[in-house]
């Protein structure tokens, strides 16, 4: 193989691809990127067996060929070159020679036959999605997924179709986040479960793109395609909990509070909370008061009153405040609505004026 290309474009592609390489000591080939040059195109591939990615670049192909090299070494070397515009890559005596005007390196290669194939979806369904909306949906829910892999369905993000929207959901059984986004040209499909550990790499790959991507689905894989980028993820074989059953159907108490006031109160709760991070909401529409109480036997206690619009029945209910604070990153509105049924049912939170996001938190036993 022997090619010449623009260093900046190669470096940008490698920075995306290299992050998906694996760190499996028993399979060193997973730490490699595969470079395939032919027909004026360089295809760069990487996989960790959960995720696979291909990026194509226009290059000058002097001699076609395929080579596998350490993704980290190649990316770090090219990323460190500051004053060079062009770069050449050539296989010399079984190694990859990387050369610019000011620097050159010889990088050890690996057997290309050991490099795993990246699945291509040739069946299933497809839809078009604005990638900015998709990334926002992922960011709105991923923090609610379980970090434990004991129950794979809970350490995943659920995606399903409903009318003209795609719905993303994640839960760890203590809290749940749901985000809806409009889509173009989609067909109804059954639930798709993407491992939550794969979501940050999907976000990182596409976060600087503002256009539409095409998403392909089948029973085993989901793929995201945009111009010269193809990224595919394994999906989980399982059934996500029927979460709609735990969303209260009736509201007996409602609170509308300024988001920043709520955040400030929760920060103060952190100072005086016990080892269980318990905060008690004291809601009294009759007396027009909403306060939050935290108590620690070794520190003291705090009662913080908030200005709020209150409706319904009086209620005292406890939560782990750490499960509440995460959701504010998903709310763009200035105010938050809190809905309650009773002390044994979850609290539902939504941003005022935005029906696309819902957050649910289970109460604590006193």
C-alpha positions as CSV (number, residue, x, y, z in Angstrom):
1,X,0.0,0.0,0.0
2,X,1.1,3.5,-0.8
3,X,-1.1,6.6,-0.5
4,X,-0.9,10.4,-0.1
5,X,-3.6,12.5,1.6
6,X,-4.3,15.6,3.6
7,X,-3.1,15.2,7.2
8,X,-5.9,17.2,8.8
9,X,-8.6,15.0,7.2
10,X,-6.8,11.8,8.1
11,X,-6.3,13.0,11.6
12,X,-10.0,13.9,12.1
13,X,-11.1,10.5,10.8
14,X,-8.5,8.6,13.0
15,X,-9.6,10.4,16.1
16,X,-13.2,9.1,15.6
17,X,-12.2,5.6,14.6
18,X,-9.4,5.1,17.2
19,X,-11.8,5.6,20.1
20,X,-13.8,2.5,19.1
21,X,-10.8,0.2,19.0
22,X,-10.9,-2.5,21.7
23,X,-8.6,-2.9,24.7
24,X,-8.8,-6.7,24.8
25,X,-5.4,-8.0,25.9
26,X,-6.1,-11.5,24.6
27,X,-7.2,-10.1,21.1
28,X,-4.5,-7.4,20.3
29,X,-6.0,-7.1,16.8
30,X,-8.9,-5.2,18.3
31,X,-6.6,-2.3,19.2
32,X,-5.8,-1.9,15.5
33,X,-7.3,0.2,12.8
34,X,-7.6,-1.4,9.4
35,X,-6.5,0.8,6.4
36,X,-7.7,-0.3,3.0
37,X,-6.7,1.8,-0.1
38,X,-8.2,1.3,-3.5
39,X,-10.0,3.4,-6.2
40,X,-8.9,6.8,-4.9
41,X,-10.4,6.0,-1.5
42,X,-9.0,5.1,1.9
43,X,-11.3,3.1,4.2
44,X,-10.5,3.2,7.9
45,X,-12.1,0.5,10.0
46,X,-12.1,-0.3,13.8
47,X,-14.2,-2.5,16.0
48,X,-14.4,-3.7,19.6
49,X,-16.9,-6.4,18.7
50,X,-19.7,-4.4,20.3
51,X,-19.3,-1.4,17.9
52,X,-17.8,-1.2,14.4
53,X,-17.0,1.9,12.4
54,X,-15.9,2.7,8.8
55,X,-14.9,6.1,7.5
56,X,-14.0,6.7,3.9
57,X,-11.6,9.5,2.7
58,X,-10.6,10.6,-0.8
59,X,-6.9,10.1,-1.2
60,X,-4.2,9.6,-3.9
61,X,-3.7,5.9,-4.2
62,X,-0.3,5.2,-5.6
63,X,-0.5,1.5,-4.8
64,X,-3.6,-0.2,-3.4
65,X,-3.4,-2.4,-0.4
66,X,-4.5,-3.3,3.2
67,X,-2.7,-2.9,6.5
68,X,-3.6,-3.2,10.2
69,X,-1.7,-1.0,12.7
70,X,-2.2,0.1,16.3
71,X,-4.9,2.7,16.3
72,X,-3.5,4.5,19.3
73,X,0.0,4.8,18.0
74,X,-1.1,6.0,14.5
75,X,-3.6,8.5,15.9
76,X,-1.2,9.9,18.6
77,X,1.6,10.3,16.0
78,X,-0.5,12.1,13.4
79,X,-2.3,14.2,16.1
80,X,1.1,15.4,17.3
81,X,2.2,16.8,13.9
82,X,1.5,20.5,13.9
83,X,3.1,22.0,10.8
84,X,2.4,19.5,8.1
85,X,-0.4,19.7,5.5
86,X,0.2,16.5,3.6
87,X,1.1,13.0,4.7
88,X,2.0,9.7,3.0
89,X,1.5,6.1,4.2
90,X,3.4,3.3,2.7
91,X,4.0,-0.3,3.6
92,X,7.7,-1.0,3.7
93,X,9.1,-4.4,4.6
94,X,5.9,-5.4,6.4
95,X,5.7,-2.2,8.4
96,X,3.8,1.1,7.9
97,X,5.9,4.1,7.0
98,X,4.2,7.4,7.9
99,X,6.0,10.4,6.4
100,X,5.5,14.2,6.3
101,X,7.7,17.0,5.4
102,X,9.1,17.3,8.9
103,X,8.7,13.8,10.4
104,X,8.5,10.1,9.7
105,X,7.7,7.0,11.7
106,X,7.7,3.2,11.1
107,X,4.8,1.5,12.8
108,X,4.6,-2.3,13.4
109,X,1.7,-4.0,11.5
110,X,-0.6,-6.9,12.5
111,X,-2.0,-9.8,10.4
112,X,-4.9,-8.4,8.5
113,X,-6.6,-11.8,8.4
114,X,-7.1,-11.6,12.2
115,X,-9.2,-8.4,11.9
116,X,-12.9,-9.1,12.5
117,X,-15.5,-8.2,9.9
118,X,-17.8,-5.3,10.5
119,X,-21.5,-6.3,10.1
120,X,-23.4,-4.7,7.3
121,X,-27.2,-4.4,7.5
122,X,-28.8,-5.6,4.2
123,X,-32.3,-6.2,5.5
124,X,-34.5,-4.8,8.2
125,X,-36.0,-1.3,8.2
126,X,-34.6,2.2,8.0
127,X,-35.6,5.8,8.9
128,X,-34.1,9.3,8.6
129,X,-33.2,11.2,11.7
130,X,-31.7,14.6,12.4
131,X,-28.5,13.6,14.2
132,X,-28.7,16.6,16.5
133,X,-32.1,15.5,17.7
134,X,-30.9,11.9,18.1
135,X,-27.8,12.9,20.1
136,X,-30.0,15.2,22.3
137,X,-32.3,12.2,22.9
138,X,-29.5,10.0,23.9
139,X,-28.0,12.6,26.3
140,X,-31.4,13.1,27.8
141,X,-31.7,9.6,29.1
142,X,-28.3,7.7,29.3
143,X,-27.6,8.8,32.9
144,X,-30.7,6.8,34.0
145,X,-29.5,3.5,32.7
146,X,-28.0,0.9,35.1
147,X,-24.2,0.8,35.4
148,X,-24.4,-2.9,36.3
149,X,-24.6,-5.4,33.5
150,X,-26.3,-8.1,35.6
151,X,-29.6,-7.1,33.8
152,X,-28.6,-6.2,30.3
153,X,-32.0,-4.7,29.5
154,X,-31.5,-2.1,32.3
155,X,-27.9,-1.3,31.1
156,X,-29.3,-0.3,27.7
157,X,-31.2,2.5,26.1
158,X,-34.6,1.5,24.6
159,X,-35.6,3.0,21.3
160,X,-39.1,2.4,19.8
161,X,-41.4,4.1,17.4
162,X,-44.7,5.8,18.3
163,X,-46.8,7.7,15.7
164,X,-44.4,10.3,14.2
165,X,-41.8,10.1,16.9
166,X,-38.9,8.0,18.1
167,X,-38.9,7.4,21.9
168,X,-35.7,6.9,23.9
169,X,-35.9,5.5,27.4
170,X,-33.5,4.4,30.1
171,X,-34.0,3.2,33.7
172,X,-32.0,1.6,36.5
173,X,-35.3,0.7,38.4
174,X,-34.8,3.7,40.8
175,X,-35.4,6.4,38.2
176,X,-36.4,6.6,34.5
177,X,-36.0,9.1,31.7
178,X,-38.0,9.3,28.5
179,X,-37.3,11.6,25.5
180,X,-39.4,11.9,22.4
181,X,-38.2,13.3,19.0
182,X,-39.8,13.8,15.7
183,X,-38.5,11.7,12.8
184,X,-38.8,11.6,9.0
185,X,-39.7,8.7,6.8
186,X,-39.8,6.0,9.4
187,X,-41.8,2.8,9.7
188,X,-43.0,1.3,12.9
189,X,-40.6,-1.1,14.5
190,X,-40.3,-3.1,17.7
191,X,-38.1,-2.1,20.6
192,X,-34.4,-1.8,20.0
193,X,-32.0,-2.0,23.0
194,X,-28.6,-0.4,22.5
195,X,-26.0,-1.1,25.2
196,X,-25.6,2.1,27.2
197,X,-21.7,1.8,27.0
198,X,-22.0,2.2,23.2
199,X,-24.0,5.4,23.3
200,X,-21.1,7.8,24.2
201,X,-19.2,6.6,21.2
202,X,-22.2,7.1,18.9
203,X,-22.6,10.6,20.3
204,X,-18.8,11.4,19.9
205,X,-18.8,10.2,16.3
206,X,-21.7,12.3,15.1
207,X,-21.8,15.3,17.5
208,X,-20.2,17.7,15.1
209,X,-22.7,16.9,12.3
210,X,-25.9,18.8,12.0
211,X,-27.6,17.0,9.1
212,X,-29.8,14.0,8.8
213,X,-28.5,10.5,9.2
214,X,-30.0,7.2,8.0
215,X,-30.6,4.6,10.6
216,X,-30.8,0.9,9.7
217,X,-32.3,-1.7,12.0
218,X,-32.4,-5.5,12.1
219,X,-32.7,-8.1,14.8
220,X,-29.0,-8.0,15.8
221,X,-27.6,-4.6,14.8
222,X,-28.4,-0.9,14.5
223,X,-26.3,1.1,12.0
224,X,-26.0,4.9,11.5
225,X,-24.9,6.2,8.1
226,X,-23.9,9.7,7.1
227,X,-22.0,10.4,3.9
228,X,-18.6,8.8,4.5
229,X,-19.3,7.4,8.0
230,X,-20.8,4.0,8.8
231,X,-21.2,3.0,12.5
232,X,-22.9,-0.1,13.7
233,X,-23.7,-1.3,17.2
234,X,-24.8,-4.6,18.6
235,X,-28.3,-4.6,20.1
236,X,-29.5,-6.5,23.2
237,X,-31.7,-9.5,22.9
238,X,-34.3,-9.0,25.6
239,X,-37.5,-7.3,26.7
240,X,-37.5,-3.9,28.3
241,X,-39.8,-3.5,31.3
242,X,-43.3,-2.2,30.6
243,X,-42.4,1.1,32.2
244,X,-45.7,2.8,31.3
245,X,-47.4,0.7,33.9
246,X,-45.5,2.5,36.7
247,X,-46.3,6.1,35.5
248,X,-49.2,7.3,37.7
249,X,-52.4,7.7,35.8
250,X,-53.8,10.3,38.2
251,X,-52.3,13.4,39.9
252,X,-53.3,14.3,43.4
253,X,-50.6,16.9,44.1
254,X,-48.8,19.2,41.6
255,X,-45.9,21.6,42.2
256,X,-44.5,24.1,39.7
257,X,-41.1,25.5,40.8
258,X,-38.3,27.5,39.2
259,X,-35.6,25.1,38.0
260,X,-32.7,27.1,39.4
261,X,-34.4,27.4,42.9
262,X,-35.0,23.6,42.9
263,X,-31.3,23.0,42.0
264,X,-30.1,25.3,44.7
265,X,-32.3,23.6,47.3
266,X,-30.9,20.2,46.3
267,X,-27.4,21.5,46.6
268,X,-28.1,22.6,50.2
269,X,-29.7,19.2,50.8
270,X,-26.4,17.6,49.9
271,X,-24.7,19.4,52.8
272,X,-27.0,18.1,55.5
273,X,-28.1,14.7,54.0
274,X,-27.5,11.3,55.6
275,X,-25.7,8.4,54.1
276,X,-28.9,7.5,52.2
277,X,-29.0,10.9,50.6
278,X,-32.6,11.3,51.8
279,X,-34.6,14.5,51.3
280,X,-38.2,14.9,52.5
281,X,-40.6,17.0,50.4
282,X,-43.1,18.8,52.6
283,X,-45.9,19.9,50.3
284,X,-49.0,21.8,51.6
285,X,-51.1,23.5,49.0
286,X,-53.6,24.4,51.8
287,X,-50.9,26.4,53.6
288,X,-49.2,27.4,50.3
289,X,-45.8,26.0,51.4
290,X,-43.3,23.8,49.7
291,X,-40.1,22.9,51.7
292,X,-37.3,20.3,51.6
293,X,-35.9,18.8,54.8
294,X,-32.6,17.0,55.2
295,X,-31.2,15.6,58.5
296,X,-27.9,14.0,59.5
297,X,-27.3,12.9,63.1
298,X,-23.7,13.9,62.9
299,X,-24.1,17.3,61.2
300,X,-27.5,18.7,61.8
301,X,-30.6,19.5,59.8
302,X,-31.9,21.9,57.2
303,X,-35.3,23.1,56.1
304,X,-35.3,25.0,52.8
305,X,-38.5,26.7,51.6
306,X,-39.2,27.3,48.0
307,X,-41.6,29.6,46.2
308,X,-43.9,27.4,44.1
309,X,-47.3,27.1,42.6
310,X,-49.1,24.3,44.4
311,X,-52.3,22.3,43.7
312,X,-54.0,19.4,45.3
313,X,-53.6,17.4,48.5
314,X,-51.0,17.9,51.2
315,X,-48.1,15.4,51.0
316,X,-44.9,14.4,52.7
317,X,-42.7,12.1,50.6
318,X,-39.0,11.1,50.6
319,X,-36.5,10.7,47.8
320,X,-32.8,10.1,47.2
321,X,-31.9,13.6,45.9
322,X,-29.0,12.2,43.9
323,X,-31.6,10.6,41.6
324,X,-33.2,13.9,41.0
325,X,-30.3,16.2,40.2
326,X,-29.2,14.3,37.0
327,X,-32.3,15.2,35.0
328,X,-31.9,19.0,34.9
329,X,-29.4,18.7,32.1
330,X,-32.3,17.4,30.0
331,X,-34.6,20.3,30.7
332,X,-34.3,23.6,28.8
333,X,-37.2,25.4,30.4
334,X,-36.9,27.8,33.4
335,X,-39.6,26.0,35.4
336,X,-40.3,22.3,36.4
337,X,-43.6,20.6,37.1
338,X,-43.6,17.9,39.8
339,X,-46.6,15.5,39.9
340,X,-47.5,13.2,42.8
341,X,-50.1,10.5,43.3
342,X,-49.3,9.3,46.9
343,X,-46.3,8.4,49.1
344,X,-45.9,5.0,47.6
345,X,-45.9,6.1,43.9
346,X,-43.2,7.7,41.9
347,X,-42.8,11.4,41.3
348,X,-43.0,12.5,37.7
349,X,-41.0,15.6,36.6
350,X,-41.4,17.5,33.3
351,X,-40.1,20.8,32.0
352,X,-42.9,23.3,31.8
353,X,-44.0,23.8,28.2
354,X,-42.1,20.8,26.9
355,X,-44.0,17.5,26.5
356,X,-41.1,15.7,24.9
357,X,-39.3,14.8,28.1
358,X,-40.4,12.9,31.2
359,X,-38.5,11.9,34.3
360,X,-39.7,9.6,37.0
361,X,-38.1,9.0,40.5
362,X,-39.2,6.3,42.9
363,X,-39.8,7.4,46.5
364,X,-37.7,6.1,49.5
365,X,-39.1,4.1,52.4
366,X,-39.0,6.3,55.5
